[in-house]
Amino acid sequence: IKSILDEHGILFIDDEVQSGIGRTGHWFAIEHHGIVPDIVTTAKALGSGLPIGAIIFRGDLDYTKSGAHSNTFGGNLVAVAGALATLDVIEREHVLENTRTQGAYLQTRLRELQAKYEEIGDVRGLGLMVATEFVTSRTTKEPAVRLRDRILRESYRRGLILLPCGRSSIRYIPPLIIQREEIDEGVEILDAAILAARAR
C-alpha cells in the first residue's frame, strides 16, 4: 500500500492512538512491518491517563506559515510533562522488552486454552495487544457470539474485566508492566469462565 501511495503522491497516515507507545512491543505497531509512514497519530498511553494526543510527521510537511493550524487544548504543560515522564519511564525501565516478553507468554498461555477448547478458533496479536476468537466450529469458523458474551460475564463475576472486539473475539490489553504471575492468574480465571460458559 505504501508504495502505491508514494507513487501517487498520497500521504500514508498511521493511526497509533491505541497501538502506539509500546503496546505491541515497539514504540509504534507499524515498526513490525518495516514501513515508515508520513504521519503518525498517537494519544491514550502517551499521557498515562492525562489528556494528550500528538501528530508526528516528516519535516518537509511542517507548516510554512505561522497560524496555519490551531487547537483548543494545545499547550497543556501538565499533560506534556506527563507525556515526557511516560516516555522516560518506558525507556528507563525497559517496558518495551517486558511487553514483548509478557506478550509472547500471554499468547502461549492462550494457545494452551485453544488446545483445550475447540471453541477458541484463533489466538493472535502483537506484544500486549492480543485477541482470542470464539467460534462454534473451527471448520466453519462461524462466530460464537453468545458464548463469547457468556465468557465475558463469567470472567467479570470472577474479577477479570475483559473487552469484546469484532463479532466474537475478546481482546487482552493489560498494563505494559504486567508480570507472568498476573498473566497466569488472569488465564486461570478465563479458563474457569470458559468452562462455566460452555456448561450453560
VOROMI-280980 format. One record per residue (C-alpha): chain; x, y negated, z negated; residue in three letters. Coordinates in Angstrom, 2 decimals. Layout:
! VOROMI-280980
<rec lodren="A" x="X" y="Y" z="Z" lumke="Ala"/>
...
END
This chain:
! VOROMI-280980
<rec lodren="A" x="0.00" y="0.00" z="0.00" lumke="Ile"/>
<rec lodren="A" x="2.80" y="-2.42" z="-0.95" lumke="Lys"/>
<rec lodren="A" x="4.49" y="-2.06" z="2.46" lumke="Ser"/>
<rec lodren="A" x="1.20" y="-2.74" z="4.27" lumke="Ile"/>
<rec lodren="A" x="0.58" y="-5.82" z="2.12" lumke="Leu"/>
<rec lodren="A" x="4.12" y="-7.08" z="2.75" lumke="Asp"/>
<rec lodren="A" x="3.71" y="-6.54" z="6.48" lumke="Glu"/>
<rec lodren="A" x="0.62" y="-8.77" z="6.50" lumke="His"/>
<rec lodren="A" x="1.88" y="-11.37" z="4.02" lumke="Gly"/>
<rec lodren="A" x="-0.61" y="-10.37" z="1.32" lumke="Ile"/>
<rec lodren="A" x="0.43" y="-10.61" z="-2.32" lumke="Leu"/>
<rec lodren="A" x="0.47" y="-7.44" z="-4.43" lumke="Phe"/>
<rec lodren="A" x="-1.14" y="-8.24" z="-7.80" lumke="Ile"/>
<rec lodren="A" x="-0.65" y="-5.68" z="-10.56" lumke="Asp"/>
<rec lodren="A" x="-3.22" y="-5.71" z="-13.39" lumke="Asp"/>
<rec lodren="A" x="-1.37" y="-4.59" z="-16.54" lumke="Glu"/>
<rec lodren="A" x="-3.83" y="-6.01" z="-19.09" lumke="Val"/>
<rec lodren="A" x="-4.46" y="-2.57" z="-20.58" lumke="Gln"/>
<rec lodren="A" x="-1.47" y="-0.57" z="-19.33" lumke="Ser"/>
<rec lodren="A" x="1.29" y="-3.12" z="-19.91" lumke="Gly"/>
<rec lodren="A" x="3.60" y="-3.99" z="-22.80" lumke="Ile"/>
<rec lodren="A" x="4.77" y="-0.43" z="-23.37" lumke="Gly"/>
<rec lodren="A" x="1.50" y="1.53" z="-23.30" lumke="Arg"/>
<rec lodren="A" x="2.81" y="4.01" z="-20.70" lumke="Thr"/>
<rec lodren="A" x="6.40" y="4.22" z="-21.95" lumke="Gly"/>
<rec lodren="A" x="7.73" y="1.43" z="-19.74" lumke="His"/>
<rec lodren="A" x="7.12" y="-2.28" z="-20.14" lumke="Trp"/>
<rec lodren="A" x="4.65" y="-2.01" z="-17.24" lumke="Phe"/>
<rec lodren="A" x="2.94" y="1.06" z="-15.75" lumke="Ala"/>
<rec lodren="A" x="3.93" y="0.02" z="-12.22" lumke="Ile"/>
<rec lodren="A" x="7.55" y="0.83" z="-13.14" lumke="Glu"/>
<rec lodren="A" x="6.67" y="4.56" z="-12.99" lumke="His"/>
<rec lodren="A" x="6.17" y="4.12" z="-9.24" lumke="His"/>
<rec lodren="A" x="9.25" y="2.04" z="-8.42" lumke="Gly"/>
<rec lodren="A" x="7.19" y="-0.82" z="-7.00" lumke="Ile"/>
<rec lodren="A" x="7.98" y="-4.48" z="-7.66" lumke="Val"/>
<rec lodren="A" x="4.71" y="-6.45" z="-7.49" lumke="Pro"/>
<rec lodren="A" x="4.47" y="-10.10" z="-6.51" lumke="Asp"/>
<rec lodren="A" x="2.29" y="-10.97" z="-9.50" lumke="Ile"/>
<rec lodren="A" x="1.66" y="-9.15" z="-12.80" lumke="Val"/>
<rec lodren="A" x="-1.14" y="-9.96" z="-15.23" lumke="Thr"/>
<rec lodren="A" x="-0.90" y="-8.92" z="-18.87" lumke="Thr"/>
<rec lodren="A" x="-2.69" y="-9.56" z="-22.16" lumke="Ala"/>
<rec lodren="A" x="-4.09" y="-7.47" z="-25.05" lumke="Lys"/>
<rec lodren="A" x="-0.96" y="-5.82" z="-26.51" lumke="Ala"/>
<rec lodren="A" x="1.14" y="-8.86" z="-25.64" lumke="Leu"/>
<rec lodren="A" x="-0.06" y="-10.71" z="-28.74" lumke="Gly"/>
<rec lodren="A" x="-0.63" y="-7.76" z="-31.10" lumke="Ser"/>
<rec lodren="A" x="-4.17" y="-8.96" z="-31.73" lumke="Gly"/>
<rec lodren="A" x="-3.63" y="-12.66" z="-31.12" lumke="Leu"/>
<rec lodren="A" x="-5.46" y="-14.12" z="-28.09" lumke="Pro"/>
<rec lodren="A" x="-2.90" y="-14.44" z="-25.31" lumke="Ile"/>
<rec lodren="A" x="-2.50" y="-13.48" z="-21.69" lumke="Gly"/>
<rec lodren="A" x="0.24" y="-14.08" z="-19.17" lumke="Ala"/>
<rec lodren="A" x="0.79" y="-14.17" z="-15.44" lumke="Ile"/>
<rec lodren="A" x="4.27" y="-13.23" z="-14.26" lumke="Ile"/>
<rec lodren="A" x="5.18" y="-13.99" z="-10.66" lumke="Phe"/>
<rec lodren="A" x="8.08" y="-14.36" z="-8.24" lumke="Arg"/>
<rec lodren="A" x="9.93" y="-17.66" z="-8.48" lumke="Gly"/>
<rec lodren="A" x="9.04" y="-18.68" z="-4.94" lumke="Asp"/>
<rec lodren="A" x="5.34" y="-18.55" z="-5.88" lumke="Leu"/>
<rec lodren="A" x="5.77" y="-21.25" z="-8.53" lumke="Asp"/>
<rec lodren="A" x="3.71" y="-24.42" z="-8.24" lumke="Tyr"/>
<rec lodren="A" x="5.33" y="-27.21" z="-6.27" lumke="Thr"/>
<rec lodren="A" x="3.14" y="-29.96" z="-7.70" lumke="Lys"/>
<rec lodren="A" x="2.53" y="-30.84" z="-11.31" lumke="Ser"/>
<rec lodren="A" x="-1.08" y="-30.29" z="-12.38" lumke="Gly"/>
<rec lodren="A" x="-1.78" y="-27.65" z="-9.75" lumke="Ala"/>
<rec lodren="A" x="-3.02" y="-25.34" z="-12.48" lumke="His"/>
<rec lodren="A" x="-4.62" y="-25.89" z="-15.87" lumke="Ser"/>
<rec lodren="A" x="-6.24" y="-23.80" z="-18.56" lumke="Asn"/>
<rec lodren="A" x="-8.37" y="-24.18" z="-21.63" lumke="Thr"/>
<rec lodren="A" x="-6.36" y="-22.27" z="-24.22" lumke="Phe"/>
<rec lodren="A" x="-2.84" y="-22.58" z="-22.82" lumke="Gly"/>
<rec lodren="A" x="0.00" y="-23.51" z="-25.11" lumke="Gly"/>
<rec lodren="A" x="-1.28" y="-21.89" z="-28.32" lumke="Asn"/>
<rec lodren="A" x="2.01" y="-21.86" z="-30.22" lumke="Leu"/>
<rec lodren="A" x="0.82" y="-19.33" z="-32.81" lumke="Val"/>
<rec lodren="A" x="-0.17" y="-16.87" z="-30.08" lumke="Ala"/>
<rec lodren="A" x="3.11" y="-17.47" z="-28.23" lumke="Val"/>
<rec lodren="A" x="5.07" y="-16.83" z="-31.45" lumke="Ala"/>
<rec lodren="A" x="3.08" y="-13.61" z="-31.91" lumke="Gly"/>
<rec lodren="A" x="3.86" y="-12.51" z="-28.36" lumke="Ala"/>
<rec lodren="A" x="7.57" y="-13.20" z="-28.78" lumke="Leu"/>
<rec lodren="A" x="7.59" y="-11.27" z="-32.06" lumke="Ala"/>
<rec lodren="A" x="5.75" y="-8.37" z="-30.39" lumke="Thr"/>
<rec lodren="A" x="8.29" y="-8.16" z="-27.57" lumke="Leu"/>
<rec lodren="A" x="11.15" y="-8.36" z="-30.07" lumke="Asp"/>
<rec lodren="A" x="9.77" y="-5.52" z="-32.23" lumke="Val"/>
<rec lodren="A" x="9.12" y="-3.29" z="-29.20" lumke="Ile"/>
<rec lodren="A" x="12.71" y="-3.72" z="-28.10" lumke="Glu"/>
<rec lodren="A" x="14.44" y="-3.69" z="-31.51" lumke="Arg"/>
<rec lodren="A" x="12.51" y="-0.70" z="-32.88" lumke="Glu"/>
<rec lodren="A" x="12.75" y="1.37" z="-29.67" lumke="His"/>
<rec lodren="A" x="8.98" y="1.55" z="-29.28" lumke="Val"/>
<rec lodren="A" x="9.17" y="2.43" z="-25.56" lumke="Leu"/>
<rec lodren="A" x="11.18" y="5.54" z="-26.38" lumke="Glu"/>
<rec lodren="A" x="8.66" y="6.51" z="-29.07" lumke="Asn"/>
<rec lodren="A" x="5.82" y="6.01" z="-26.61" lumke="Thr"/>
<rec lodren="A" x="7.44" y="8.35" z="-24.08" lumke="Arg"/>
<rec lodren="A" x="8.30" y="10.98" z="-26.71" lumke="Thr"/>
<rec lodren="A" x="4.96" y="10.95" z="-28.52" lumke="Gln"/>
<rec lodren="A" x="3.01" y="10.66" z="-25.26" lumke="Gly"/>
<rec lodren="A" x="4.66" y="13.83" z="-23.95" lumke="Ala"/>
<rec lodren="A" x="3.93" y="15.55" z="-27.26" lumke="Tyr"/>
<rec lodren="A" x="0.28" y="14.43" z="-27.19" lumke="Leu"/>
<rec lodren="A" x="-0.14" y="15.86" z="-23.68" lumke="Gln"/>
<rec lodren="A" x="1.48" y="19.13" z="-24.80" lumke="Thr"/>
<rec lodren="A" x="-0.97" y="19.42" z="-27.71" lumke="Arg"/>
<rec lodren="A" x="-3.94" y="18.57" z="-25.47" lumke="Leu"/>
<rec lodren="A" x="-2.81" y="21.20" z="-22.93" lumke="Arg"/>
<rec lodren="A" x="-2.85" y="23.73" z="-25.78" lumke="Glu"/>
<rec lodren="A" x="-6.52" y="22.84" z="-26.26" lumke="Leu"/>
<rec lodren="A" x="-7.03" y="23.10" z="-22.49" lumke="Gln"/>
<rec lodren="A" x="-5.71" y="26.68" z="-22.61" lumke="Ala"/>
<rec lodren="A" x="-8.16" y="27.39" z="-25.44" lumke="Lys"/>
<rec lodren="A" x="-11.26" y="25.73" z="-23.97" lumke="Tyr"/>
<rec lodren="A" x="-12.44" y="26.32" z="-20.40" lumke="Glu"/>
<rec lodren="A" x="-14.38" y="23.04" z="-20.58" lumke="Glu"/>
<rec lodren="A" x="-11.20" y="20.94" z="-20.53" lumke="Ile"/>
<rec lodren="A" x="-10.70" y="20.59" z="-16.80" lumke="Gly"/>
<rec lodren="A" x="-7.75" y="18.22" z="-16.82" lumke="Asp"/>
<rec lodren="A" x="-5.19" y="16.52" z="-19.06" lumke="Val"/>
<rec lodren="A" x="-3.48" y="13.50" z="-17.53" lumke="Arg"/>
<rec lodren="A" x="-1.74" y="10.27" z="-18.39" lumke="Gly"/>
<rec lodren="A" x="1.42" y="8.26" z="-18.79" lumke="Leu"/>
<rec lodren="A" x="3.02" y="7.60" z="-22.17" lumke="Gly"/>
<rec lodren="A" x="0.31" y="6.95" z="-24.74" lumke="Leu"/>
<rec lodren="A" x="-2.43" y="6.32" z="-22.18" lumke="Met"/>
<rec lodren="A" x="-3.84" y="9.83" z="-21.88" lumke="Val"/>
<rec lodren="A" x="-7.19" y="11.40" z="-20.99" lumke="Ala"/>
<rec lodren="A" x="-8.91" y="14.77" z="-21.01" lumke="Thr"/>
<rec lodren="A" x="-11.69" y="15.50" z="-18.57" lumke="Glu"/>
<rec lodren="A" x="-14.53" y="17.78" z="-19.65" lumke="Phe"/>
<rec lodren="A" x="-16.23" y="19.97" z="-17.04" lumke="Val"/>
<rec lodren="A" x="-18.93" y="22.63" z="-17.00" lumke="Thr"/>
<rec lodren="A" x="-16.66" y="24.77" z="-14.80" lumke="Ser"/>
<rec lodren="A" x="-13.03" y="24.39" z="-13.73" lumke="Arg"/>
<rec lodren="A" x="-14.02" y="25.83" z="-10.35" lumke="Thr"/>
<rec lodren="A" x="-16.78" y="23.35" z="-9.52" lumke="Thr"/>
<rec lodren="A" x="-15.34" y="20.56" z="-11.72" lumke="Lys"/>
<rec lodren="A" x="-18.89" y="19.43" z="-12.48" lumke="Glu"/>
<rec lodren="A" x="-18.68" y="16.74" z="-15.19" lumke="Pro"/>
<rec lodren="A" x="-19.78" y="17.89" z="-18.66" lumke="Ala"/>
<rec lodren="A" x="-21.15" y="14.53" z="-19.79" lumke="Val"/>
<rec lodren="A" x="-23.33" y="15.83" z="-22.63" lumke="Arg"/>
<rec lodren="A" x="-20.55" y="17.99" z="-24.04" lumke="Leu"/>
<rec lodren="A" x="-18.13" y="15.05" z="-23.92" lumke="Arg"/>
<rec lodren="A" x="-20.66" y="12.86" z="-25.75" lumke="Asp"/>
<rec lodren="A" x="-21.20" y="15.53" z="-28.43" lumke="Arg"/>
<rec lodren="A" x="-17.42" y="15.82" z="-28.89" lumke="Ile"/>
<rec lodren="A" x="-17.21" y="12.05" z="-29.39" lumke="Leu"/>
<rec lodren="A" x="-19.91" y="12.20" z="-32.08" lumke="Arg"/>
<rec lodren="A" x="-18.38" y="15.23" z="-33.81" lumke="Glu"/>
<rec lodren="A" x="-14.94" y="13.58" z="-33.78" lumke="Ser"/>
<rec lodren="A" x="-16.36" y="10.40" z="-35.28" lumke="Tyr"/>
<rec lodren="A" x="-18.12" y="12.40" z="-38.03" lumke="Arg"/>
<rec lodren="A" x="-14.71" y="13.87" z="-38.91" lumke="Arg"/>
<rec lodren="A" x="-12.94" y="10.49" z="-38.99" lumke="Gly"/>
<rec lodren="A" x="-11.44" y="10.34" z="-35.48" lumke="Leu"/>
<rec lodren="A" x="-12.63" y="7.46" z="-33.30" lumke="Ile"/>
<rec lodren="A" x="-12.30" y="8.21" z="-29.58" lumke="Leu"/>
<rec lodren="A" x="-13.38" y="6.33" z="-26.48" lumke="Leu"/>
<rec lodren="A" x="-15.17" y="7.71" z="-23.43" lumke="Pro"/>
<rec lodren="A" x="-13.95" y="6.92" z="-19.94" lumke="Cys"/>
<rec lodren="A" x="-15.06" y="7.89" z="-16.47" lumke="Gly"/>
<rec lodren="A" x="-18.01" y="10.24" z="-16.16" lumke="Arg"/>
<rec lodren="A" x="-16.91" y="12.92" z="-18.60" lumke="Ser"/>
<rec lodren="A" x="-13.48" y="12.08" z="-19.96" lumke="Ser"/>
<rec lodren="A" x="-12.09" y="11.00" z="-23.31" lumke="Ile"/>
<rec lodren="A" x="-9.15" y="8.63" z="-23.45" lumke="Arg"/>
<rec lodren="A" x="-6.48" y="8.56" z="-26.10" lumke="Tyr"/>
<rec lodren="A" x="-4.72" y="5.23" z="-26.59" lumke="Ile"/>
<rec lodren="A" x="-3.21" y="5.39" z="-30.09" lumke="Pro"/>
<rec lodren="A" x="-0.82" y="2.82" z="-31.55" lumke="Pro"/>
<rec lodren="A" x="2.58" y="2.89" z="-29.86" lumke="Leu"/>
<rec lodren="A" x="4.21" y="3.64" z="-33.22" lumke="Ile"/>
<rec lodren="A" x="2.22" y="6.86" z="-33.77" lumke="Ile"/>
<rec lodren="A" x="4.19" y="9.83" z="-35.06" lumke="Gln"/>
<rec lodren="A" x="3.97" y="13.57" z="-34.41" lumke="Arg"/>
<rec lodren="A" x="2.20" y="14.30" z="-37.72" lumke="Glu"/>
<rec lodren="A" x="-0.58" y="11.84" z="-36.86" lumke="Glu"/>
<rec lodren="A" x="-0.97" y="13.38" z="-33.40" lumke="Ile"/>
<rec lodren="A" x="-1.22" y="16.82" z="-35.00" lumke="Asp"/>
<rec lodren="A" x="-3.90" y="15.58" z="-37.40" lumke="Glu"/>
<rec lodren="A" x="-5.89" y="14.00" z="-34.57" lumke="Gly"/>
<rec lodren="A" x="-5.66" y="17.09" z="-32.35" lumke="Val"/>
<rec lodren="A" x="-6.80" y="19.32" z="-35.23" lumke="Glu"/>
<rec lodren="A" x="-9.86" y="17.10" z="-35.70" lumke="Ile"/>
<rec lodren="A" x="-10.50" y="17.13" z="-31.95" lumke="Leu"/>
<rec lodren="A" x="-10.22" y="20.93" z="-31.91" lumke="Asp"/>
<rec lodren="A" x="-12.84" y="21.22" z="-34.67" lumke="Ala"/>
<rec lodren="A" x="-15.07" y="18.69" z="-32.89" lumke="Ala"/>
<rec lodren="A" x="-14.91" y="20.62" z="-29.60" lumke="Ile"/>
<rec lodren="A" x="-15.77" y="23.85" z="-31.40" lumke="Leu"/>
<rec lodren="A" x="-18.76" y="22.21" z="-33.11" lumke="Ala"/>
<rec lodren="A" x="-19.93" y="20.51" z="-29.91" lumke="Ala"/>
<rec lodren="A" x="-19.77" y="23.78" z="-27.94" lumke="Arg"/>
<rec lodren="A" x="-21.93" y="25.51" z="-30.57" lumke="Ala"/>
<rec lodren="A" x="-24.80" y="23.07" z="-30.08" lumke="Arg"/>
END
